[in-house]
Amino acid sequence: METTVEITDLVVERGRREVLHGITAQIPRGLVTGLLGPSGSGKTTLLRTIVGVQVVKSGTVTVLGQPAGSPALRRTIGYYTQAPSIYADLTVRENVRYFASLYGLGADAAEQTIQEVGLADQAGQLVMTLSGGQHSRASLACALVGRPEVLVLDEPTVGQDPLLRDELWHRFRDLARAGTTLLVSSHVMDEANRCDRLLLIRDGSIIADDTPEAIKAAAGTDDLDQAFLRLVRQRVEVA
Amino acid sequence: MAARLLTHTTGRILRQLRHDRRTIALMLVVPILALTLLYFMFEQRPGAFDRIALIMLGIFPFIIMFLVTSIAMLRERTSGTLERLFTTPVGRLDLLFGYGIAFGFAAAVQATVATAVTYWLLGFSVRGSLALVVLIAVANAVLGVALGLLCSAFARTEFQAVQFMPLVSIPQILLCGLFVPRAEMAGWLEGLSYAMPLAYSVEALTEVGRHPEPTALMWRDLAIVAAVVVVALALGAATLRRRTP
């Protein structure tokens, strides 16, 4: 199995508090890896490190063999932030076209991506007038439009109606099948079952790194929520 | 920096401005309103309006562009778009120069409209060329953009960013020679005025007002303003970190 992201002994401090305590993990190529954990567990910090915008205390992170944040990686990585980060005073189309232009892509790529996230009818609308779910999807379009090899998505399905959520997950699966590496964070366990692999994170440490089936088998339950709880309890007992 | 990234970033910033009709209207109308007020204030004192309007034509673009830029850049930081851009091929200089060019263009429109209105409707006259007045006004606007970009790094909220406006502009306006000629100030105030970039552009404008041809002093002053712009942009670039804690 080819590795896209290689994380070794990663320690990150934010505001003088250590939030990631020596994480080591690999994200395989062409699969959907889920990053699961409760709020405040360090998911976003880990994703920020992978896209190269986080100051790191020690340890290494490489993406496609290069140190995270290298100039060459900026053409191959797509980042969706948890809070939608696009220009509220531009239309959906203007936003997606701007991000497309940064990768040397034109209007066609932008229109196609707007279709894919289901915003064709809102393309000419100012982002500030969109609903929360539409706003997030417009932001997602800006991450997808560059056709990146690596997609880092921080809670991309929050606030979407179930039908759209399902469509988005099908889209993620299609992308993975075409060779894209996806790392998707979530705190919803039912989404975890749709991932090829899971990284469970709690209090800045990885507590499981395996397929959903293997994690459930190891914990002796069919329910991922239960599995997560058991893994946490085991660790507490060991400590 | 890449021409393509710079062009698209400049275009994006201008598009944002275009959607904000009210800001455009305020940018164009406020200087004209204030100049009209000055016109009536100094109606009884011949020559006074020409002197003051000339300086105000340079000060407005500075203040307005400082405000617009510091808020725009702060939004870019707080909305997460800055962090996101840093994961794309966009460089810091593409962004800084994008703002400089986009708002410099807006300032050129503003200065041209304000100068034209003062000249044709308010009977404003200078010995030198009106094009030089516009040129110095644009240089001032770009100075406002550069200092605005720099100051936005020290503000966490829009409230704070707005407070930088008086901090940066009031001392410069007081000491630039508009109220008291610099030569008549106490020695330490005059010395302080030499540290104010706006004082040089006011001096340059005064030169345009006095001489039919551009003077060496005017070009020197303009060069000093340009140098301050470059230094402020470089410092601004240093405050834009790809990696944040």
Chai-1 contact restraints between the chains, C-beta under 6 A:
chainA,res_idxA,chainB,res_idxB,connection_type,confidence,min_distance_angstrom,max_distance_angstrom,comment,restraint_id
A,V51,B,T87,contact,1.0,0.0,6.0,A-B,restraint_1
A,V53,B,E83,contact,1.0,0.0,6.0,A-B,restraint_2
A,V53,B,F86,contact,1.0,0.0,6.0,A-B,restraint_3
A,V53,B,R243,contact,1.0,0.0,6.0,A-B,restraint_4
A,V55,B,R243,contact,1.0,0.0,6.0,A-B,restraint_5
A,V55,B,P245,contact,1.0,0.0,6.0,A-B,restraint_6
A,R74,B,T88,contact,1.0,0.0,6.0,A-B,restraint_7
A,R74,B,P89,contact,1.0,0.0,6.0,A-B,restraint_8
A,R75,B,P89,contact,1.0,0.0,6.0,A-B,restraint_9
A,Y79,B,T87,contact,1.0,0.0,6.0,A-B,restraint_10
A,T81,B,G80,contact,1.0,0.0,6.0,A-B,restraint_11
A,A83,B,G80,contact,1.0,0.0,6.0,A-B,restraint_12
A,S85,B,S79,contact,1.0,0.0,6.0,A-B,restraint_13
A,S85,B,G80,contact,1.0,0.0,6.0,A-B,restraint_14
A,S85,B,T81,contact,1.0,0.0,6.0,A-B,restraint_15
A,S85,B,R84,contact,1.0,0.0,6.0,A-B,restraint_16
A,Y87,B,Q16,contact,1.0,0.0,6.0,A-B,restraint_17
A,D89,B,Q16,contact,1.0,0.0,6.0,A-B,restraint_18
A,D89,B,H19,contact,1.0,0.0,6.0,A-B,restraint_19
A,L90,B,R15,contact,1.0,0.0,6.0,A-B,restraint_20
A,L90,B,Q16,contact,1.0,0.0,6.0,A-B,restraint_21
A,E94,B,R15,contact,1.0,0.0,6.0,A-B,restraint_22
A,Y98,B,R12,contact,1.0,0.0,6.0,A-B,restraint_23
A,S101,B,H8,contact,1.0,0.0,6.0,A-B,restraint_24
A,L102,B,T88,contact,1.0,0.0,6.0,A-B,restraint_25
A,L102,B,P89,contact,1.0,0.0,6.0,A-B,restraint_26
A,L102,B,V90,contact,1.0,0.0,6.0,A-B,restraint_27
